[in-house]
Amino acid sequence: MSNISPWKKDFPIFVPQAHPYLCYLDTAATCLTPKHVAEAMFHYQCYSHANSHKGMYQLSTSATEKVEQARQKVAGFIGAQKEQSIVFNAGATEGINLVAYSFVEPLMIKALSKGECCNIVISAAEHHANLLPWQRLAQQYQVELRIAPLSLDGTIDLARLSVLLDEQTCILAFTHCSNVIGKINEAEKICRLARNKNIPTLIDGAQAVLRGDINVQAIGCDFYVFSAHKIYGPTGCGVLYAKSHLLEQMRPYQLGGGMVNTVDFQQSEYLYGPLKFECGSHNVAGIVGLVEAIDYMNDLSIKDINLYIDDLALYMHKSLGELSFYRPVIDEKLTLKNDEMASLVSFQCEDLQCQDVASLLDSENIALRAGQHCAQPLHKVLRMKATLRVSLGLYNGYADIDKLIAGLIHCHQVMAMESLA
């Protein structure tokens, strides 16, 4: 395996005029942008920009075609049966909020008006984006928010989850892959558990989507969300997949232009399908970038990317495991086999403050995450105040891991000397 990624040259941030010595290990937060994506967005913005779905002139109709063709592209990318199941938004966070207030809240209001009880179920591993909307709904309507615990290997405990699900559960919302632990949950089995009890499911796919092998039909979920910047696309653009019959049941989350058939001062009739949830002006430049990112990954071969990342992840875990002061959040001996090693890992360095380590590493051009990663409750479950997180992208190579290891050893030596002074 080469020390340098064969695709690193596609990312302008590493050129000599920018950051030639950058060791970027925070892909879980956001992927760096390949020039193909930036150029596609630049070309659209400079030569094709117009408001979609509103004008009758050529530029506008061309923008409309780009958005609607993008639905087809995204549907194919995640295995959706219909492109009309794809709603564009600002990101995974907005998609979760849309489902919370357009789908779940009306269900709760209806049930509570009949004197029935309600509950919402999430897992202990959720990012704040898949916790806070449900927490607020639970508080507002005084219903129970149930937390599914994790198994020793860091995945959702299916047996204990099943006990929490009942006929009064309005939604089961869970992460496909934790942004702290990095393990893939058994989404298909989890959705089957819920489906057997007629419970709708929402999956936060922000971390899992980077592998590019998502099939929402096979998984059997009702909703799936992800953000473009998690797959080498732009920020400010995201996707909500929803089964089309559920979209028709849902009320609009935000109101404005471009989402209505007819309007008068007293009454309005909304459009059918995803446009009902896409009021205002589409982020066409972002959508163009999302499509280019999908094409970029497909052109490189998602299979080849994953083989490369899996090998790099194995090298990362092996190298970190040789450090005497390395303390991962989950015992890696519980990983079933080597090729299941996660491409992100959170850990502590014994006797060292995470923020101090991250600051020292930054001085050596090593960028990684330190803190609670928008998952404070999970850190409490893990009994850790903060962790360091390393996450890999297709621009990383063995040399990045070697630089990280050398940096961590240096940090440990420096801080040990300071403690003795």
Secondary structure, DSSP 4 states (H G I P E B T S, - for coil): --SS-TTGGG-GGGSTTS-TT-EE-BTTT-PPPPHHHHHHHHHHHHHT---TTT--SHHHHHHHHHHHHHHHHHHHHHT-S-GGGEEEES-HHHHHHHHIIIIIHHHHHHHHHTT---EEEEETT--GGGTHHHHHHHHHHT-EEEEE-B-TTSSB-HHHHHHH--TTEEEEEEESB-TTT-PBP-HHHHHHHHHTTT--EEEE-TTGGGG----HHHHT-SEEEEEGGGGT--TT-EEEEE-HHHHHHPPPSS--TTSEEEE-SS-EEEPSSGGGG--S---HHHHHHHHHHHHHHHHH-HHHHHHHHHHHHHHHHHHHHT-TTEEESS-GGGSSSGGG--SEEEEEETTS-HHHHHHHHHTTTEE-EEE-TT-HHHHHHHT-S-EEEEE--TT--HHHHHHHHHHHHHHHHHHHHHHH-
